[in-house]
Amino acid sequence: MPGPGAPRGARIPGKKVEHPFKLLGRTLKFVFRDYKFHFVIVLLCIVVSVLASVQGTLFTRTLIDSYILPMIGQTNPDFGPLAGAIGRVAIFYLAGALANWIQARVMVNVTQGTMRNIRIEMFDHMQSLPIKYFDTHKHGDIMSMYTNDIDTLRQLISQSIISLFQSAFTVVTVFISMITLSIPLTLLTLVMVAVMTFTTGKVGSLTGRYFLAQQKNLGIVNGFIEEMMEGQKVVKVFNHEEENIETFNRINDELFDSANKANRFANILGPINAQLGNVSYVLCAIVGGVLAINNIGGLTLGGLVSFLTFNRSFNMPISQLSMQFNSIVMALAGAERIFNLIDEKPEVDDGYVTLVNAKRNPDGTLSEATEHTGLWAWKHPHKAEGTTTLTELKGNVVMDDVDFGYVPEKMVLHNVSLFAEPGQKIAFVGSTGAGKTTITNLINRFYDIQDGKIRYDGINVNKIKKADLRRSLGVVLQETHLFTGTVADNIRYSKLDATDDEVRAAAKLANADGFIRRLPKGYNTELKGDGGNLSQGQRQLLAIARAAIADPPVLILDEATSSIDTHTERLVQEGMDKLMAGRTTFVIAHRLSTVMNSDCIMVLEKGRIIERGTHEQLLEEKGRYYQLYTGKPAEKVYEQPEQA
Amino acid sequence: MLKTLSRYVGQFKRDSFLTPCFMLLEVIMETVLPLIMASIIDKGITKGNINHIYLMGGLMLLTALVSLFAGIMGGRFGASASTGFGRNLRKAMFENIQTFSFSNIDSYSTSSLVTRLTTDVTNIQNAYQMILRMGIRGPFSLCISMAMAFFINARLASIYLVAAVFLGFILITIATKTMKYFRQVFEKYDELNRSVQENVAAIRVVKAYVREDHERQKFNRAAGNIYNMFVKAESLLTLNGPVMNLTVYSCIILISWFGAKFIVRGDLTTGEMTSLLSYCMSILMNLMMLSMMFVMMTMSAASAKRICEVLEQKSDLVNPEDPIMEVPDGSIDFDDVDFSYSKDARESVLKDIDLHIRSGEIIGIIGATGSAKSSLVNLISRLYDVTAGTLKVGGNDVRKYDLVTLRDSVSVVLQKNVLFTGTIYDNLRWGNKNATEEECRKAAKLACIDDFIESLPEGYNTKIEQGGNNVSGGQKQRLCIARALLKNPKILILDDSTSAVDTATDARIRKAFAEEIPDTTKLIISQRISSIQHADRILVLKEGRVDGFASHDELVKTNEIYRSIVEAQTQGSGDFDEKGGEL
């Protein structure tokens, strides 16, 4: 069954699967790890059902030879023994059917359970990955792993593995029986099996090659459709439909060509193996006939008949396995991507300083509290002395000569130093790409700095546990993301146990209460698809409320006023202003009006702070800020910072 | 639905016809093979007749050869018929999508169209291949076996008939029931997808609020739901096996018992009984396969429906008969125009719009988000049709023009604009595919993007990545303007197209427009007063109605909305990059 819903083919597999056996082994390990007991049952059931079916095949002959033939011509035949034999075989049949069913039923749980466990393990691990992973991987690709790639494993676990065992069991039993009957004929059969394996390998690799080409072309078609659908309105405006159809037809034909070939070779693999099996049968019949008639090698005619039956049973599993070839190739390609995610290095966190509730003792010192006190402290254990100290959380942030680049070859920030006193409002201004958002990414350690130091209340942020560090920082990002759920759920996201009153208070603070109450179901209105039914401004207000309810001592506001009309912008601004009161706040802006009242404004250009000071100081300085604010040319001369 | 789809088999009709034919040939050979094998054993080996073995062996090899040929041909034609069908479906869908109007486009999301053209087509393709290869073969083989069984002994064969009907009934019941569960499985898949997608998109929020565990719980629930639903659906399906087994075994036992009696009475030979038993397997196996096919077909029915939706969607904007092939000038007249996006919308997006714009005028348009600025200009190039009233361009109703002619004369730079994969030249030539390099450079100069392009190492041959992600927002907007200019339009519409361009450059572009293309009517939508205050007239929109339409000076005096915007923007309006997107 195809995995529904997910974007497909966006990836281009392009290359061959490396270490297929290792991957297969790892997948099997997953199955065995959680379902050892189940698997033993399944194996037993396979044995029982194979034996039962062997009994069934043998029954026909005994039925005729031992029961029916003797009765022919008897005037008063006794059907009693026959009834007994039928009864006995019926029991075998029942056991076989039961074993079959148990095996299938247990495998459902094993397969689905393994899939669920792998999914959960993937997601679990994914949550621990650094932001960098999400910034460098296409979201469609990540999603596709949870559906398409996992789905390919389904076939592998539920069918391929089982047929592997079944076939192995059949092949071994049949092989032993064949050897006892005739060694030369067994060798002949083996030679034919070798031929079959060889052709399977040849045709199979052709299939595999065209199959990969098909995936690649599917990726191209997918990419083209995506690009053109995204720009469909531009296509219409420029009357570009004909050209589009031309290009599409070309890549569509290429896809057809590779799909056609892939399917063709996959289709003919079955007939080829089946007919090679027939050739093997004929050869054995002729060679065996010559041997038996001339009495060579002790082969009897009866023995030859049996051998021919075994010849068929021996060839069957091999052609069956060859039919699974494609799904195994696909599954391994999927498994490779899954394991790549699972092997991805998680975010390192060597922090040992934690955030705790604190209460103030009469003597002014702090001690740890178990209940919520509204007063927070950093708990700092000192290993050397075996003591712990408590430092009050104030929101003092210092950056000292920080260098940073997303990739080592390209530094984005150079020698950035800044100092924020508790309760201060620090603004970053500068044009797109100057590095404003990057600085905030460093404070909450979404990314780690290459050089320099960041201190938070005097503690190096590397020493603070990431979870605790982030809990102390409220963030309103430029791009608002909401979750499926009610409006209240979304506000509560930063404090899961918040009461309804707290939710409402936060919404009021953010100026969001008004519009929320006008929604069809107020706070219980369900949001769908990232809050698509709300306007940009409303979504922004919810994000502010979400930050407000956590009541963090430090705030990071990545302002987003693009495409918001003046009225809404004013609402958003007011909400933000209320939220900022009394907290250390980092504001990112490109519009000067929003930052004028900051305690310190940093003007960033190409990853460097080129000016800093209050609004008045900066105007005085007559530099870039002055130039932008007044529209008059700057009088200050800048040194051209060298590009790293 | 089937009728719609079958139309697209097209040139692969021959292959679609040949596939089942070869499959039939293969079935016939497969039916003959056991007879030959039986003959080898009964007449050759058992009697020690080596010549008979040679003869029959030769015959068997010949049969195998024919069967191989049929199998290969069947596989070959099956592959080309089904993948060809898939190709035709994709082609037809894509071509139809190209005829879609803006309102058609609005009703499909990109991802849904991508899924329809890829996953859904693949589903149909696989189902079609299965029908061609197995759909005829299965029933045929079933009939042959049944006929042979009846030929041997009608009374015993009737056991099979009863068994087949019984099994068929049970299998279909299970399949139908399972389908119900599978449909729910699909819904659970959506839930899982959503959970992953939201998480990945909002990972910064998740990490910033340390909500990894909360997300893990949410995901575990979604994964658990899929597990439960799948186990339900599949355990039902696992009943197929034992039901099948038990039926086969019951048949064998019944045939053995009654067969024995018949043989003893002399009504049946042992050889005949052996054959009867071997047909038993064939009949029931084929039934099993048919039920599998039934399940697969019902599953792909959903895909078929989604494909047909796209194929049958008719564009709601069609070229008029006997269209006007030239736009005389750039004048625009709105006569009492009303507009709404859907027919049953309660409120119109635009109401009572009555505007008359002379050729060559510069018009600024301003208003709050949702005041229908874009909707208004989109009517001019007939991206949507008016709901009431008439809209004239160059003195003629826009609905009377040839669409291509109209859109070539009315050039719109859309708000949500995109560049495409290809060089800068390629992108610019969207405006006019025959434009010379010189013309391209001239347009780039007008849009003040020539300096930037020339500073690139490969100049105009620089590759633009999908969506124009390797140029900044402002550069992208200016490239889009240059592209629109290459059309040499009578009317140029800029829908908030310089929002990411700095104020100085914006002014240079406006100046270039005024000097170089004075006869072109220019409509400029902007949130920024500086972009429109020098226009001949400025249109102030409020909730889909005209609130003011006059010059800047006049509006400052008379129009409340306009005045408040001006006041808000003149104080400390410095902006590092005027609403340019953060990275």
HADDOCK unambig.tbl for C-alpha pairs under 7 A between the chains (distance, minus, plus):
assign (segid A and resid 4 and name CA) (segid B and resid 186 and name CA) 6.35 0.50 0.50
assign (segid A and resid 4 and name CA) (segid B and resid 189 and name CA) 6.88 0.50 0.50
assign (segid A and resid 5 and name CA) (segid B and resid 190 and name CA) 6.30 0.50 0.50
assign (segid A and resid 6 and name CA) (segid B and resid 193 and name CA) 6.95 0.50 0.50
assign (segid A and resid 7 and name CA) (segid B and resid 115 and name CA) 6.28 0.50 0.50
assign (segid A and resid 8 and name CA) (segid B and resid 119 and name CA) 6.56 0.50 0.50
assign (segid A and resid 64 and name CA) (segid B and resid 270 and name CA) 6.83 0.50 0.50
assign (segid A and resid 68 and name CA) (segid B and resid 260 and name CA) 5.82 0.50 0.50
assign (segid A and resid 71 and name CA) (segid B and resid 264 and name CA) 6.31 0.50 0.50
assign (segid A and resid 72 and name CA) (segid B and resid 264 and name CA) 4.81 0.50 0.50
assign (segid A and resid 73 and name CA) (segid B and resid 264 and name CA) 6.99 0.50 0.50
assign (segid A and resid 86 and name CA) (segid B and resid 253 and name CA) 6.63 0.50 0.50
assign (segid A and resid 93 and name CA) (segid B and resid 249 and name CA) 6.47 0.50 0.50
assign (segid A and resid 97 and name CA) (segid B and resid 242 and name CA) 5.16 0.50 0.50
assign (segid A and resid 97 and name CA) (segid B and resid 245 and name CA) 5.69 0.50 0.50
assign (segid A and resid 97 and name CA) (segid B and resid 246 and name CA) 6.48 0.50 0.50
assign (segid A and resid 98 and name CA) (segid B and resid 242 and name CA) 6.75 0.50 0.50
assign (segid A and resid 100 and name CA) (segid B and resid 241 and name CA) 6.94 0.50 0.50
assign (segid A and resid 100 and name CA) (segid B and resid 242 and name CA) 6.63 0.50 0.50
assign (segid A and resid 101 and name CA) (segid B and resid 238 and name CA) 6.60 0.50 0.50
assign (segid A and resid 101 and name CA) (segid B and resid 239 and name CA) 6.91 0.50 0.50
assign (segid A and resid 101 and name CA) (segid B and resid 241 and name CA) 6.30 0.50 0.50
assign (segid A and resid 101 and name CA) (segid B and resid 242 and name CA) 5.51 0.50 0.50
assign (segid A and resid 104 and name CA) (segid B and resid 238 and name CA) 5.79 0.50 0.50
assign (segid A and resid 105 and name CA) (segid B and resid 235 and name CA) 5.77 0.50 0.50
assign (segid A and resid 105 and name CA) (segid B and resid 238 and name CA) 6.01 0.50 0.50
assign (segid A and resid 108 and name CA) (segid B and resid 231 and name CA) 6.13 0.50 0.50
assign (segid A and resid 108 and name CA) (segid B and resid 234 and name CA) 6.46 0.50 0.50
assign (segid A and resid 108 and name CA) (segid B and resid 235 and name CA) 6.56 0.50 0.50
assign (segid A and resid 109 and name CA) (segid B and resid 231 and name CA) 6.43 0.50 0.50
assign (segid A and resid 112 and name CA) (segid B and resid 227 and name CA) 5.77 0.50 0.50
assign (segid A and resid 112 and name CA) (segid B and resid 231 and name CA) 6.82 0.50 0.50
assign (segid A and resid 113 and name CA) (segid B and resid 227 and name CA) 6.70 0.50 0.50
assign (segid A and resid 116 and name CA) (segid B and resid 223 and name CA) 5.77 0.50 0.50
assign (segid A and resid 116 and name CA) (segid B and resid 224 and name CA) 6.83 0.50 0.50
assign (segid A and resid 116 and name CA) (segid B and resid 227 and name CA) 6.32 0.50 0.50
assign (segid A and resid 120 and name CA) (segid B and resid 220 and name CA) 6.19 0.50 0.50
assign (segid A and resid 123 and name CA) (segid B and resid 216 and name CA) 6.94 0.50 0.50
assign (segid A and resid 124 and name CA) (segid B and resid 216 and name CA) 6.10 0.50 0.50
assign (segid A and resid 127 and name CA) (segid B and resid 212 and name CA) 5.71 0.50 0.50
assign (segid A and resid 134 and name CA) (segid B and resid 200 and name CA) 6.88 0.50 0.50
assign (segid A and resid 139 and name CA) (segid B and resid 200 and name CA) 6.63 0.50 0.50
assign (segid A and resid 143 and name CA) (segid B and resid 193 and name CA) 6.64 0.50 0.50
assign (segid A and resid 143 and name CA) (segid B and resid 196 and name CA) 6.27 0.50 0.50
assign (segid A and resid 143 and name CA) (segid B and resid 197 and name CA) 6.48 0.50 0.50
assign (segid A and resid 222 and name CA) (segid B and resid 114 and name CA) 6.51 0.50 0.50
assign (segid A and resid 222 and name CA) (segid B and resid 118 and name CA) 6.98 0.50 0.50
assign (segid A and resid 225 and name CA) (segid B and resid 114 and name CA) 6.29 0.50 0.50
assign (segid A and resid 226 and name CA) (segid B and resid 110 and name CA) 6.49 0.50 0.50
assign (segid A and resid 226 and name CA) (segid B and resid 114 and name CA) 6.29 0.50 0.50
assign (segid A and resid 227 and name CA) (segid B and resid 466 and name CA) 6.84 0.50 0.50
assign (segid A and resid 229 and name CA) (segid B and resid 110 and name CA) 5.63 0.50 0.50
assign (segid A and resid 230 and name CA) (segid B and resid 110 and name CA) 6.21 0.50 0.50
assign (segid A and resid 231 and name CA) (segid B and resid 418 and name CA) 5.87 0.50 0.50
assign (segid A and resid 233 and name CA) (segid B and resid 102 and name CA) 6.62 0.50 0.50
assign (segid A and resid 234 and name CA) (segid B and resid 417 and name CA) 7.00 0.50 0.50
assign (segid A and resid 237 and name CA) (segid B and resid 407 and name CA) 6.14 0.50 0.50
assign (segid A and resid 237 and name CA) (segid B and resid 412 and name CA) 6.78 0.50 0.50
assign (segid A and resid 238 and name CA) (segid B and resid 430 and name CA) 6.46 0.50 0.50
assign (segid A and resid 238 and name CA) (segid B and resid 431 and name CA) 6.14 0.50 0.50
assign (segid A and resid 239 and name CA) (segid B and resid 404 and name CA) 6.17 0.50 0.50
assign (segid A and resid 241 and name CA) (segid B and resid 98 and name CA) 5.59 0.50 0.50
assign (segid A and resid 245 and name CA) (segid B and resid 95 and name CA) 6.23 0.50 0.50
assign (segid A and resid 249 and name CA) (segid B and resid 91 and name CA) 6.56 0.50 0.50
assign (segid A and resid 252 and name CA) (segid B and resid 87 and name CA) 6.45 0.50 0.50
assign (segid A and resid 256 and name CA) (segid B and resid 83 and name CA) 5.95 0.50 0.50
assign (segid A and resid 256 and name CA) (segid B and resid 84 and name CA) 6.39 0.50 0.50
assign (segid A and resid 256 and name CA) (segid B and resid 87 and name CA) 5.86 0.50 0.50
assign (segid A and resid 259 and name CA) (segid B and resid 83 and name CA) 6.29 0.50 0.50
assign (segid A and resid 260 and name CA) (segid B and resid 79 and name CA) 5.35 0.50 0.50
assign (segid A and resid 260 and name CA) (segid B and resid 80 and name CA) 5.25 0.50 0.50
assign (segid A and resid 260 and name CA) (segid B and resid 83 and name CA) 5.59 0.50 0.50
assign (segid A and resid 263 and name CA) (segid B and resid 79 and name CA) 5.23 0.50 0.50
assign (segid A and resid 264 and name CA) (segid B and resid 75 and name CA) 5.68 0.50 0.50
assign (segid A and resid 264 and name CA) (segid B and resid 76 and name CA) 4.89 0.50 0.50
assign (segid A and resid 264 and name CA) (segid B and resid 79 and name CA) 5.11 0.50 0.50
assign (segid A and resid 267 and name CA) (segid B and resid 75 and name CA) 4.71 0.50 0.50
assign (segid A and resid 268 and name CA) (segid B and resid 71 and name CA) 6.55 0.50 0.50
assign (segid A and resid 268 and name CA) (segid B and resid 72 and name CA) 5.01 0.50 0.50
assign (segid A and resid 268 and name CA) (segid B and resid 75 and name CA) 5.45 0.50 0.50
assign (segid A and resid 271 and name CA) (segid B and resid 68 and name CA) 5.74 0.50 0.50
assign (segid A and resid 271 and name CA) (segid B and resid 71 and name CA) 5.27 0.50 0.50
assign (segid A and resid 271 and name CA) (segid B and resid 72 and name CA) 6.65 0.50 0.50
assign (segid A and resid 272 and name CA) (segid B and resid 68 and name CA) 6.24 0.50 0.50
assign (segid A and resid 275 and name CA) (segid B and resid 64 and name CA) 5.51 0.50 0.50
assign (segid A and resid 275 and name CA) (segid B and resid 68 and name CA) 6.11 0.50 0.50
assign (segid A and resid 278 and name CA) (segid B and resid 64 and name CA) 6.62 0.50 0.50
assign (segid A and resid 279 and name CA) (segid B and resid 61 and name CA) 6.37 0.50 0.50
assign (segid A and resid 282 and name CA) (segid B and resid 57 and name CA) 5.42 0.50 0.50
assign (segid A and resid 286 and name CA) (segid B and resid 53 and name CA) 6.18 0.50 0.50
assign (segid A and resid 286 and name CA) (segid B and resid 54 and name CA) 6.55 0.50 0.50
assign (segid A and resid 289 and name CA) (segid B and resid 45 and name CA) 6.15 0.50 0.50
assign (segid A and resid 289 and name CA) (segid B and resid 50 and name CA) 6.26 0.50 0.50
assign (segid A and resid 290 and name CA) (segid B and resid 50 and name CA) 6.78 0.50 0.50
assign (segid A and resid 293 and name CA) (segid B and resid 48 and name CA) 6.01 0.50 0.50
assign (segid A and resid 301 and name CA) (segid B and resid 45 and name CA) 6.06 0.50 0.50
assign (segid A and resid 301 and name CA) (segid B and resid 46 and name CA) 6.06 0.50 0.50
assign (segid A and resid 305 and name CA) (segid B and resid 41 and name CA) 6.53 0.50 0.50
assign (segid A and resid 430 and name CA) (segid B and resid 576 and name CA) 5.58 0.50 0.50
assign (segid A and resid 431 and name CA) (segid B and resid 576 and name CA) 4.86 0.50 0.50
assign (segid A and resid 431 and name CA) (segid B and resid 577 and name CA) 5.36 0.50 0.50
assign (segid A and resid 432 and name CA) (segid B and resid 577 and name CA) 6.76 0.50 0.50
assign (segid A and resid 432 and name CA) (segid B and resid 580 and name CA) 6.59 0.50 0.50
assign (segid A and resid 432 and name CA) (segid B and resid 581 and name CA) 6.86 0.50 0.50
assign (segid A and resid 432 and name CA) (segid B and resid 582 and name CA) 5.57 0.50 0.50
assign (segid A and resid 432 and name CA) (segid B and resid 583 and name CA) 6.92 0.50 0.50
assign (segid A and resid 433 and name CA) (segid B and resid 583 and name CA) 6.51 0.50 0.50
assign (segid A and resid 467 and name CA) (segid B and resid 210 and name CA) 5.64 0.50 0.50
assign (segid A and resid 470 and name CA) (segid B and resid 208 and name CA) 5.42 0.50 0.50
assign (segid A and resid 470 and name CA) (segid B and resid 209 and name CA) 6.30 0.50 0.50
assign (segid A and resid 470 and name CA) (segid B and resid 210 and name CA) 6.56 0.50 0.50
assign (segid A and resid 471 and name CA) (segid B and resid 209 and name CA) 5.83 0.50 0.50
assign (segid A and resid 471 and name CA) (segid B and resid 210 and name CA) 6.44 0.50 0.50
assign (segid A and resid 475 and name CA) (segid B and resid 208 and name CA) 6.76 0.50 0.50
assign (segid A and resid 481 and name CA) (segid B and resid 202 and name CA) 5.49 0.50 0.50
assign (segid A and resid 483 and name CA) (segid B and resid 198 and name CA) 6.53 0.50 0.50
assign (segid A and resid 494 and name CA) (segid B and resid 209 and name CA) 5.62 0.50 0.50
assign (segid A and resid 562 and name CA) (segid B and resid 579 and name CA) 5.07 0.50 0.50
assign (segid A and resid 564 and name CA) (segid B and resid 369 and name CA) 6.63 0.50 0.50
assign (segid A and resid 565 and name CA) (segid B and resid 368 and name CA) 5.13 0.50 0.50
assign (segid A and resid 565 and name CA) (segid B and resid 369 and name CA) 5.44 0.50 0.50
assign (segid A and resid 590 and name CA) (segid B and resid 575 and name CA) 5.47 0.50 0.50
assign (segid A and resid 590 and name CA) (segid B and resid 576 and name CA) 4.91 0.50 0.50
assign (segid A and resid 590 and name CA) (segid B and resid 577 and name CA) 6.39 0.50 0.50
assign (segid A and resid 591 and name CA) (segid B and resid 574 and name CA) 6.25 0.50 0.50
assign (segid A and resid 591 and name CA) (segid B and resid 575 and name CA) 4.34 0.50 0.50
assign (segid A and resid 591 and name CA) (segid B and resid 576 and name CA) 6.39 0.50 0.50
assign (segid A and resid 592 and name CA) (segid B and resid 572 and name CA) 6.40 0.50 0.50
assign (segid A and resid 592 and name CA) (segid B and resid 573 and name CA) 6.66 0.50 0.50
assign (segid A and resid 592 and name CA) (segid B and resid 574 and name CA) 5.64 0.50 0.50
assign (segid A and resid 592 and name CA) (segid B and resid 575 and name CA) 5.84 0.50 0.50
assign (segid A and resid 593 and name CA) (segid B and resid 572 and name CA) 5.33 0.50 0.50
assign (segid A and resid 593 and name CA) (segid B and resid 573 and name CA) 6.39 0.50 0.50
assign (segid A and resid 628 and name CA) (segid B and resid 574 and name CA) 5.01 0.50 0.50
assign (segid A and resid 628 and name CA) (segid B and resid 575 and name CA) 6.77 0.50 0.50
assign (segid A and resid 629 and name CA) (segid B and resid 572 and name CA) 5.90 0.50 0.50
assign (segid A and resid 629 and name CA) (segid B and resid 573 and name CA) 6.97 0.50 0.50
assign (segid A and resid 629 and name CA) (segid B and resid 574 and name CA) 4.77 0.50 0.50
